[in-house]
Amino acid sequence: MGAKAKQVNLREIIANYPDFPKQGILFRDINPVFKRNDALNYIANEFYRTYSKAKVDMVAGIESRGFIIATALALRFGRGIVMIRKAGKLPGRTVKKSYDIEYGTAIMELQQDAIDKGNGILIADDLIATGGTAIAAAQMIKELGGKVAGFAFIIELSDLKGADRLREMGYNVESLVTFDGK
């Protein structure tokens, strides 16, 4: 598993950009976290600690920052990753799920041969807001016969209730930093 990572205060590392991408939005920028090896080790260790007893056969990363987190977790778990992408980005046969976004819908997809029936899949992304993307990811994994081992998010925007929605659906959800929207 590697050396124990020291405690890191992710809240202090995450940058805040008011009025981005539009007026009234406070953007939580995780890029400063990704620049720091100690922060990446801390994230991987925290999620490993939480899910080490779960059946994790693969880690699924949600496009695009989720790929970085999934890779760090896959290395820690000694597993591979699968990518959940925006529609039209994956070759071969895929399953697709639409989900609601602020002004309409979007579609995510997963290659049909990405996971085997019964695989335990840990789903990773940088942030959980309303939960639409995460729910679509879980639905695709279940459609392919996989089992969701849990969700790993660095940031949870609690006022948007996405993590609550996942928990109400019976999923294990771990968020390392929670912001209430203020």
C-alpha positions in Angstrom: 0.0 0.0 0.0 2.9 2.4 0.4 4.0 4.7 3.1 1.3 6.3 5.3 0.5 9.8 3.9 0.5 12.6 6.3 -2.7 14.5 7.1 -3.4 17.1 4.5 -6.0 19.9 4.7 -7.6 19.7 1.3 -10.0 22.6 2.1 -6.9 24.9 2.4 -5.5 23.7 -1.0 -8.7 23.9 -3.0 -8.9 27.3 -4.8 -12.1 29.3 -4.9 -13.1 31.4 -8.0 -16.1 33.6 -7.4 -18.4 34.3 -10.5 -16.9 31.5 -12.6 -18.0 30.3 -15.1 -20.8 32.8 -14.6 -22.0 35.4 -12.2 -23.2 34.0 -8.8 -21.2 30.7 -9.1 -18.4 30.0 -6.7 -16.1 27.5 -8.6 -14.1 25.1 -6.4 -10.9 24.4 -8.3 -9.2 21.1 -7.5 -6.2 21.6 -9.8 -4.0 22.8 -6.9 -4.7 19.5 -5.1 -3.5 17.5 -8.2 -0.2 19.4 -8.2 0.7 18.0 -4.8 2.0 14.5 -4.3 1.2 14.6 -0.6 -2.4 15.5 -1.4 -2.7 12.8 -3.9 -1.3 10.2 -1.5 -3.6 11.5 1.2 -6.6 11.1 -1.1 -5.7 7.6 -2.1 -5.0 6.5 1.5 -8.3 8.0 2.8 -10.4 6.2 0.2 -8.4 3.0 0.6 -9.0 3.2 4.3 -12.7 3.6 3.7 -13.1 0.9 1.0 -10.4 -1.6 1.7 -12.9 -4.1 3.0 -15.3 -3.6 0.1 -15.1 -5.8 -3.0 -13.3 -3.5 -5.4 -12.3 -5.2 -8.7 -12.0 -2.0 -10.7 -12.2 1.7 -10.2 -14.4 3.8 -12.6 -13.4 7.4 -13.2 -16.0 9.9 -14.4 -14.8 12.3 -17.1 -12.5 14.1 -16.8 -11.1 14.8 -13.3 -12.4 11.5 -12.1 -9.8 9.8 -14.3 -7.0 11.2 -12.2 -8.6 10.2 -8.9 -9.5 6.7 -10.3 -5.9 6.2 -11.4 -4.6 7.1 -8.0 -7.1 4.8 -6.3 -6.5 1.9 -8.8 -2.8 2.0 -8.0 -3.5 2.0 -4.3 -6.0 -0.9 -4.6 -3.8 -2.8 -7.1 -6.6 -2.7 -9.7 -7.3 -1.3 -13.2 -9.6 1.6 -14.2 -12.5 2.0 -16.5 -13.5 5.4 -18.0 -17.0 6.8 -18.0 -17.1 9.3 -20.7 -19.3 11.9 -22.5 -21.1 10.4 -25.4 -19.1 9.9 -28.6 -15.7 9.6 -26.9 -15.5 5.8 -26.6 -15.0 3.2 -29.5 -16.8 0.0 -29.8 -20.2 -1.0 -28.3 -21.2 1.1 -25.3 -24.1 1.6 -22.9 -25.4 5.1 -22.6 -27.4 7.0 -20.0 -28.8 10.4 -20.1 -29.0 12.6 -17.1 -30.2 16.1 -16.3 -27.9 19.1 -16.3 -28.6 22.7 -15.6 -30.3 23.5 -18.9 -31.2 20.2 -20.4 -29.7 16.7 -20.5 -26.3 15.2 -21.3 -25.3 11.6 -22.0 -22.5 9.5 -20.5 -21.3 6.2 -21.8 -19.3 3.1 -20.8 -17.8 0.4 -23.0 -19.9 -2.8 -22.8 -16.8 -5.0 -22.2 -15.3 -2.7 -19.6 -16.5 -4.8 -16.6 -17.4 -8.4 -16.0 -20.6 -9.5 -14.3 -20.3 -9.4 -10.6 -17.3 -7.0 -10.6 -17.3 -4.6 -7.6 -16.8 -1.1 -9.0 -15.6 1.9 -7.0 -16.8 5.1 -8.8 -14.5 8.1 -8.4 -15.0 11.8 -9.4 -13.7 15.1 -8.1 -17.0 16.6 -7.1 -20.6 15.6 -6.3 -23.2 18.3 -6.9 -26.7 17.2 -7.9 -25.7 13.6 -8.5 -27.0 13.2 -12.0 -23.7 12.0 -13.5 -23.0 9.7 -10.6 -26.4 8.1 -10.8 -26.0 7.6 -14.5 -22.6 5.9 -13.9 -24.1 3.6 -11.3 -27.0 2.7 -13.7 -24.6 1.8 -16.5 -22.4 -0.4 -14.2 -25.5 -2.2 -12.9 -26.8 -2.6 -16.5 -23.5 -4.4 -17.3 -23.9 -6.7 -14.3 -21.5 -4.9 -12.0 -22.0 -4.0 -8.4 -21.3 -0.5 -7.1 -18.8 -0.8 -4.3 -19.2 2.8 -3.4 -18.5 6.4 -4.5 -15.3 8.4 -3.8 -15.6 12.2 -4.2 -13.0 14.8 -3.1 -15.6 17.6 -2.8 -19.3 17.4 -1.9 -21.6 20.4 -2.4 -24.0 19.5 0.3 -26.7 22.0 -0.5 -27.2 20.4 -3.9 -28.1 17.1 -2.2 -26.4 14.8 -4.8 -24.6 12.7 -2.2 -27.8 12.5 -0.1 -29.6 11.1 -3.2 -27.0 8.4 -3.6 -27.1 7.5 0.1 -30.9 7.3 -0.1 -30.5 4.9 -3.0 -28.4 2.7 -0.6 -24.9 3.5 -1.9 -21.8 4.1 0.2 -20.6 7.6 -0.4 -17.3 9.1 0.9 -16.5 12.8 0.4 -13.3 14.2 1.8 -14.4 17.9 1.9 -17.9 19.2 2.2 -19.0 22.7 1.2 -22.4 24.1 1.9 -22.6 26.4 -1.0 -21.6 29.6 0.8 
